[in-house]
Amino acid sequence: METIRDFFGVIDSLTWGWALIPILVVFGVFITIMTGFVQLEYFGRMFGVLRKDSESSDPNSISAREALLVSVGGRVGGGNIAGVAVAISLGGPGAVFWMWAIALVGMATSLIECTLAQLFKSSNGDGTFRGGPADYILKGLGKEYRWLAVIYAICLIAAFALGFNAFQGNTFAGAVHDSLGIDRLWTGILLAIISGFIVYGGIHRIAKAADLIVPIMAVTYLAMALVIIAMNITELPRVLYDIVTNAFGLNEAVAGGMGAAIAQGLKRGLFSNEAGLGSAPNVAATADVRHPMSQGITQSFSVFIDTIVICSCTAFIILLSDVYVPGAEGVDGVALTQQSLASHFGDWSKYLLTFAILLFAFSSIIYNYYLGENALAVLSKHPAARHVLRIAVVAIVFLGATAPGATAVFFFSDPMMGVLALVNLIALMMLFPVAMRVLRDYRQQLKAGVVQPVLDPAKFADLDLDLTAWKPRG
């Protein structure tokens, strides 16, 4: 067992510890420059998806809005509550600035990967679609790269469907036990039953659940943060000043100064918004839209919501409280967020945070399951394989919730996510010229006065597109 741990430890060091974060940052900056800051160019269009339910009249289809909410539900999780607290503890207030910076860059990366997922998506024949990095590897790079798609699929199932679902169940059960005193067994049973009901309903039930849960989750947390900001409005300029000065080493709050702020901000930001990691494109491909770039823009907005909005909420809750002491040791992670919230509202607020963690954890569980199901199609299309995965996910959620030390078994999750991210980045680099063609087509249609650009498959006849997924619209 120790040998296995050492093996995955090496993989973790070679990905997250050495290569992956710099590559994600450099590639994100490259995309931002080469696309002419596309995430800012179409920022106004991102909000349109919140007003418009769907671009399709097919009642079986997944709308752009539903796909957005599923991906937001997946991106937003325990990292937005505990991860931000860790970043501030280790990197100081300046870490928040670098989280914002990497979110801006990540918006462009997510736009490109999700646009490619849409372009190479496949029709299921019932009004729904599927796709993702495995598909744009197989269709965009060719069948000789199937081995790369298989590696991606295995890593996605291991990291998200199995490992991270155990962590989400553990996070929620721990919060319930600490705040309400409810035994982990009962929490695990409840979470497993609800998860089973949702995952056996497929992408439609997942999308409907996200359409209900995510707005409540985001609005509740945002409202809570806005009240705290209003209560401490005179302290806000000081906090913003601390964030900026600490980010550039002008006011060192922790050991390591500017270097610690950059390292923690970039790492936590990338972990939270998942831009470039190859997870969100699986959901982006399910949306029924007129042009691939439409969903790319929508998914770019998902990164904005996750990091600029939700992570900032946690940051202000902590930095506006009297609990956080720069450089002090002791209070960390979710405990820092809980105590900071209690300092603003009183001890009763821990119940509100527990409710938020429930929504965050549950939305992540159903999102992680769908990623696993979609990846499974690359390995096996047999119905029995899907049932095995569903049973395994429900069992792992229960295991993670009931056994405090169970998550230690899934030490392979982060290394596997590192490998799948590298595989995805390789594919994105090779397919970037194709993504630029799609972007140019979108821009040309807008310049010609087309309000809602439509993809013409004939313009991309050299690509292996599923023409049934891009039927002409009336």
N, C-alpha and C positions, 0 to 999 in steps of 0.2 A: 504493500500500500504506500509505503514511504517513497518507493521508487517512482510510482505513478504520480504522486504529489510533486516530486522533484521535476518530473518530465513536464507537467503542466506549468510548474513554476518557471521553467526555462521559456516556455512558449509565452507566458505572461510577460516576462522580462523583455523578450524580443519584440513584442507587439506594443502593449501599453507602456512598458518601462523604457523603451528605447526609440522605436521607429514610428509607431502609429500616430501619436498626437502631432508631431512635427509634419508628417505627411498630410494629415487631415487639414491642418492649418494652411500649409503651403498650397495644397491643391484647392482649398476653398478660396484663398486669395487669388489664385490663378483664374479660377472660374469667374469670380467677381469682376476681375479686370477684363478678361476676354469677352464677357457678356455685356460689358458696359454698365455694371452695377444693376443688373436686371431686377434684383430684389427690391431696389428702390424705384426703378422705372415703373413697375406694375404694383407697387404697394397699395395704391388706391383701389385697384381691381380686386385685391384679396378680400375686401370686406363684402363684395357682391355675393359671395357664396353664403353668407349669413342671412341674406335677404331672400335669396332664390332657393326654393326647395330642391329643384332638379331641372336639368336641361332635357330630360327625357320624359316622354309620355308613357313609357312602359312601366306598369305598376310593379313588375318584378325586379327592376333595375335598382342598383345602389346609387343614390344621388351623390353629387359632389360634396354636399353638406354632410351627409352621413359618413362618407369616407373621411372627411376632415375630422369629424368628431371621434371616430374610431381611432384615428392616428393620434389625436390630441390625448385621448384617454390612455393610449399606450405610452406616449412620451412622458406624460405627467404621472409621476408615481412617488414612491418614497424618497427618491433623490431630490425632489423639489422641496421636501420638508427637512429630511435629515442631511442630504447631500450638500445643500446650500449652507447649512449650519456648520458642517465639517469644513467647507471651503473657507468660511469666514474665520473659524477657529484657527486653522492652519495658515491661511494666507492673509488674514486681516480684511478690513473693509474693501481694500483695493481689488480683492478677488472678484467682487461683484462687477466692477468695471470690465474686467477681462472676460467675465461670463457674457456681458452684453456684447462685447466685441466679437467673440467667437459665435454668438448667435447671429449677428449680422452677416458674417462670412458663411455660417452654416445654412442660412436661408437660401443662398445661391446654390450650394452643394445639393441641398434637398430638392430644390427646383429641378436641377438637371437629372438626378437619379429617378425622381418620380415622373418626370416627363418621359424618360426612356422606358420606364415600367408601363406607362400608358400606351406608348407607341407600339410596343411589342406584346401587348396583352392578347389573350385568347378568349373567344366566346365559349361559354358553357352550353350554349344552345337554348337556354331558358330565360334569356334577358339579362343574365349575370356574366361577369367576366372574372378572370384570374390572371395573375402575372407577378412579376417581380424580378429581382436580379438574376435568379436562375434562368428565367425566360429570356431576358435580354442577353445573357451569356450564350444560351443555346441558339437563339434566332439571330442575334446581332453579330456574334463572333463565329458561330458555326458549330456543327456537331462535333468537330474534333476537340472542342473545348468542353465537352460534356463532363469530363473529369473535374473541371473547375466548378461546374454547377453542382456536382454531387458533393464536393467538399463544402461548398456554401450551404447546401441543404442540410447536411449532417450537423454542421456547426450551429445553424439557426435553430434546429430542433433541440439540440443539447443545451444551448445557452438560454433561449427564450422560453420555449414550451415546457422545458423541464426545470432547469436551474433557477431562472428568475421567478417562475411561478411559486417555487418553494420559498423563495425569499419574500415575495409579496404576502403569501399566507402567514409567514412567520412575523412579518412587520405588523400586520393587522392584529393577529392574535395577541402579540406582545402588548400592543397599545391598549387593547380591550382589557387585558388582564391587569395592567398597571393602573388604568383609570377607573375601571368599573368592577374589578375583582372577579370577573367571570372566568371560569376555568377554561383553559385552552381547548379542551376536548369539545365543549359545546360550541365554541367559536369555529373550530375546525369542521364539525359536522354541518353547521349552518352554511359556511362558506363553500364546502364541497357540494352540498345540495343545490345551492344557487348556481354555482359554476357549471355543474352537470346539466342543469336545465337550459342554460344559455348555450353552451358549446354543442349540445345535441340539436340545437335549432339552426346551426350553420351560420353563414355570413349574414343572412337576413335578420335573424334574431340578435346576433352580435351587434349589427348596425342599429337596430331599433333600441337595444339596451343602451348603447353609447349615446344615441340621440336623446335619451331621457337622463342618463346619469351625468354625462360630461358637462352640459350647461349648468346643472345644479351645482356640481363640483366646483367649476370655475367661478361662477358668480358668487357662491357662498364664500369661497376663499378670498376672492377679490374684494368683496364687500367688507369682510373682516379687516383686511389690510387697509382699505380706504378709511374706515372708522378710526383705526389706530393712527394713520397719518394725520387725520383731521384733529385728533386729540393731542397730537404732538407737533402741530404745524410749525411752531416756532423753532423746533429742533431740526426740522427737515433741511434747512440750508447747511447746518453743521454736518449732518450725516452725508449729504451730497459732496461737501467739501472734503470730508474724510475719505470718501470712496475714491475721488479723483486724485488727491494728493498721495494717498497710500499706493494707488495703482502705479504711480511713476516714481516711487521711492522718496518723495519729498517729505513724507511723514510716516516713518516706519512704525508699524503697530505690532509686528510680530518678528520673530527671528527669521532671517532670510530676506526681509524687506521686499523690494520690488520683485525679486526672483520668485519668492514664495507666493506672492499675489498672482503673478502671471501663471505659474505652474498650476496652482489650485483653481484659478478661474477658468483656464482653458480645459483642464481635465474634467472638472465638475460640469462645465457647460456642455462639453461633448458627450459626456455620459448621459446628461439629462435630455438634450434635444435629439440625440441619435443621428444627426445629420451626417451622411456619408457612411453610416454603419450598415446600410442595406436592409434595414428592418421596415421602415415606413413605406418604401416602394411596393411592398406586397399588398398593402391596403390601398395605396393610390391606384393600383391597376384595376380595382373592383369598380371604380366610379364610371358611370355612363356620361361621357362628356363629348362635345363636338370636336375638340382639338386637344392633343396631348398636353400642350403648354398650359391649358386651362387648369388641369389638375396639378401640374407642376407649380403653378402660382399659388394654388390653394394649399398645397403641402408646405410651401415656403412660409405661408401664414401660420401653419401649425408650429413651426420652430419659434416664430415670434411669440405666439401665445404661451408656449411652454417656458421659454427662458426670459424674455423681456417682461412678460406679464406675471406668470405664476412664481417663477424663481425670485423676481423682484419683490413680490409680496412677502415671501419668507425673509428676504434680506432686510426689508424695512421693519418687519415685526421684531427682528432680533436687534438691529442697530438703533432703533428708537426706544429700546427698553433699557433698564438699568441692570440687567442680568449679565449682558455681555461685557467682559473686561478684556481688552486687547492683550494678548500674550499670556493670559491666565490659563491654567490647566484645570481640568476637573469636569465641568459641564460641557458636553459635546453632543453632536448628532441631534436626534429627535428630542432629547431631554432639554437641550438648549432652546429649541423652538417652543416646547411646551412651557418651560419656565418663563420665557420671554412673553408668551401670550398671557400667562397667568399674571404677570406683572402689570399688564395693561387692563385686563378685564376681571381678574380674580380667579380663584381656583376652579370655578364652574366651567371656565373656558376649555379646560382639558377634555371635557365631554364633546365640545364642538370640534376640537382638533381630532379626537377619536373618530367622529363622524366623517371628517374630511379624509382621514387616512383610510377609512373603510371604502369611500368612493374612489380614492386614488388607487388603492390596492386592487379593488374589484375590476375597475376599468382596465388596469394593466393585465390582469389575469386573462380576461377574455380576448384582449389584443394579442397577448403572447401565445394563446392557444391558436388563434387564427394564423399567426405566422408559422407555427409548427405544421398546421394542416396544409397550408399552401406549399411549404417546402416538401412535405411528404409526397406530393404529387410527382416530384422529380424522381423519387426513389421507388414508389409503388402506387399504382392507381387502383389497387384492389380495395373494395369497400371494407374488408376485414381490417386492413392496416389502419384505416381512419378510426374504426371503433377501438382498436388497441390504443391508439394515441389518446383518444378522448378519455378512456378509462384511466390511462396512465396519468394524464393531467389532473383529473379529479382526485386521484389517489395521492399525487404529489402535493397538491394544494392542502389536502387533509394532513399529510405527513409534516409538511412545513409548518402548519399552524399548531399542531399538537405537540411536537417534539422541539423544544427550544434549541437543541443542538443539531437538529436534522439538516439545517442548511450547510453545515460544515461538510456534508457528503458531496455537495454540489460545488466543490472548489474549482471545478473545471469551467464554470460558466464564463467568467471574465476572459480566460485565455481563448475559449472558443469564440466569444464575441470578437476578440482581437483578430483571429484568423479570418472570420467571415467578413470583417471590415476591410482587411487587406485584399481579400478576393474581390469584394465589391469595388474597391478603389482601382484595382487593376482593370476591371471591366469598364469602369467609368472613363478612365484615361484613354482606353482604346476606342470607346464609342463616343467620346466627346465631340468629334467632328459631325457625327450624326445628330447629336443633340443641338448643335449650332445650326444645322440645316432646318430643323423643326422650329427653332427660335426665329430664324430669318423668315420662314414662311408665315409665322404668326404675326411678326412685325409688318410684313408686306401687306397682309390682309387688313390689319388695323389702319395702315397708312392709306389704303385704298378706300377706306370708309366702311369696312365690314365691322359691325358692332360686335358680333360673336363669330370669330374665325372658325372655319370648318376644315378639317383635314381632308385633303384629296389624295387618296392612296395612289393614284396614278403618278403623282409627283415623286413618289417614293417606291416606284416599281422595282427598283434594284434591291429593295430590302425584303426580308422574309416576314411580311405582315400578314396577320389573319384578316382577310378581307371581310369576313362575316362580322368582325368586331368593329369595322369602319364602313358600315353601309351608308349610302347617301341619305341625307335627311331632307324631308320636305319643308 
